[in-house]
Amino acid sequence: MLVVDDKLTIEARYLVFRFARSRGPGGQNVNKVETKVELRFQLQECSSLSLAHKRRLCAAYPANATDGGEFLVTSDRFRSRERNREDALQKLAAALRETRSPPKPRVPTRVSRAAKQRRLDDKKQRASVKRLRRVPPTD
């Protein structure tokens, strides 16, 4: 069971682990032992997430969402299978926490009249400086 926070837990039956040979650190061990972890989260079947949360997760991490309704997380940072397994679970939990609530809508704002005036005054000042630097025309 994966505990994301005090309100959200994911049952172990929705988590499928696969192991492969890692490309990360490990010396000769890399060629012999399968330490890379591929965590497949059965996103579409999980009932503890709302449909909106599932959509936000897929939108935020489109490369991790598969066509089969799974969410894929991999880890090969460490030399041991157990540490990579824990790392993959932490990555999934972090992604679920990040997409838990909908993003705050942007409130459009306008530039104030004083800011517009300051910008125009600055432009006039800059133009004046450039005008004074010109070489006067010779007759």
C-alpha positions in Angstrom: 0.0 0.0 0.0 1.3 3.5 -0.9 0.4 6.3 1.5 0.4 9.5 -0.5 -0.9 11.7 2.4 -3.3 11.4 5.2 -6.3 11.5 2.9 -5.0 9.4 -0.1 -3.7 5.9 -0.1 -3.2 3.6 -3.1 -3.8 -0.1 -2.7 -1.0 -2.5 -3.6 -3.1 -4.3 -6.2 -2.9 -1.2 -8.5 0.9 -1.2 -8.4 2.8 -3.6 -10.7 6.6 -3.8 -10.5 8.9 -5.0 -13.2 12.6 -5.2 -13.1 15.3 -4.8 -15.8 19.0 -4.3 -16.1 20.0 -0.8 -15.1 22.1 1.7 -17.0 23.1 3.5 -13.8 25.9 2.9 -11.3 27.0 -0.5 -10.2 30.1 -1.6 -12.1 30.0 -5.2 -13.2 26.9 -5.6 -11.2 25.0 -3.6 -13.9 25.5 -6.5 -16.4 24.3 -9.2 -14.1 21.6 -8.0 -11.8 18.2 -6.4 -12.6 18.1 -3.4 -10.4 16.1 -0.9 -12.6 12.5 -0.7 -11.4 9.5 0.0 -13.6 6.4 0.8 -11.7 3.1 0.6 -13.5 0.2 2.2 -11.7 -3.2 1.0 -12.9 -4.6 4.5 -13.2 -7.9 3.7 -14.9 -8.8 0.9 -12.5 -7.9 2.8 -9.3 -11.1 4.0 -7.5 -9.4 6.1 -4.8 -8.7 8.9 -7.4 -11.3 11.0 -8.9 -11.7 11.3 -12.6 -10.5 15.0 -12.5 -7.4 14.0 -10.5 -6.6 11.3 -13.1 -6.9 13.8 -15.9 -4.7 16.3 -14.1 -2.1 13.6 -13.6 -2.1 12.6 -17.2 -2.0 16.2 -18.4 0.9 17.1 -16.1 3.0 14.0 -17.0 2.0 13.1 -20.6 5.1 11.1 -21.1 4.3 8.8 -18.2 0.7 8.0 -19.2 0.2 5.0 -21.5 -2.6 4.3 -23.9 -3.6 1.3 -21.8 -4.6 3.5 -18.8 -1.4 3.0 -16.8 0.9 5.6 -15.3 4.6 4.5 -15.7 7.4 5.5 -13.3 11.0 4.2 -13.6 14.0 4.4 -11.3 17.6 3.3 -11.8 19.4 5.9 -9.6 20.7 3.4 -7.0 22.6 0.1 -7.1 20.0 -1.9 -5.2 16.6 -3.0 -6.3 14.9 -2.1 -3.0 16.2 1.5 -3.0 15.1 1.9 -6.7 11.7 0.5 -5.7 11.3 3.0 -2.9 12.5 5.8 -5.2 9.8 4.9 -7.8 7.1 4.8 -5.1 8.3 8.3 -3.9 8.2 9.6 -7.4 4.6 8.4 -7.9 3.5 9.8 -4.5 5.1 13.2 -5.3 3.3 13.3 -8.7 0.0 12.4 -7.0 0.5 15.1 -4.4 1.4 17.7 -7.0 -1.8 17.1 -9.0 -4.1 16.6 -6.1 -5.8 20.0 -6.4 -6.7 21.9 -9.6 -4.4 24.7 -10.5 -5.4 28.2 -9.3 -7.1 30.1 -12.2 -5.2 33.1 -13.5 -6.9 36.4 -12.8 -6.1 38.8 -15.7 -4.8 42.1 -14.6 -4.4 45.5 -16.3 -1.5 47.8 -16.4 -2.2 50.9 -14.3 -2.5 54.3 -15.8 0.5 55.5 -13.7 2.6 52.6 -15.0 1.8 53.5 -18.6 2.7 57.1 -18.0 6.0 56.1 -16.4 6.8 53.9 -19.4 6.1 56.8 -21.8 8.1 59.2 -19.7 11.1 56.8 -19.8 10.8 56.4 -23.5 10.8 60.2 -23.9 13.8 60.6 -21.7 15.7 57.9 -23.6 14.8 59.6 -27.0 16.0 62.9 -25.6 19.4 61.4 -24.6 19.8 59.9 -28.1 18.8 63.1 -29.8 21.4 65.1 -27.8 24.1 62.5 -28.9 23.6 63.1 -32.5 26.2 65.0 -34.5 24.7 68.3 -35.6 24.2 68.6 -39.4 26.9 70.6 -41.2 26.0 73.1 -43.9 
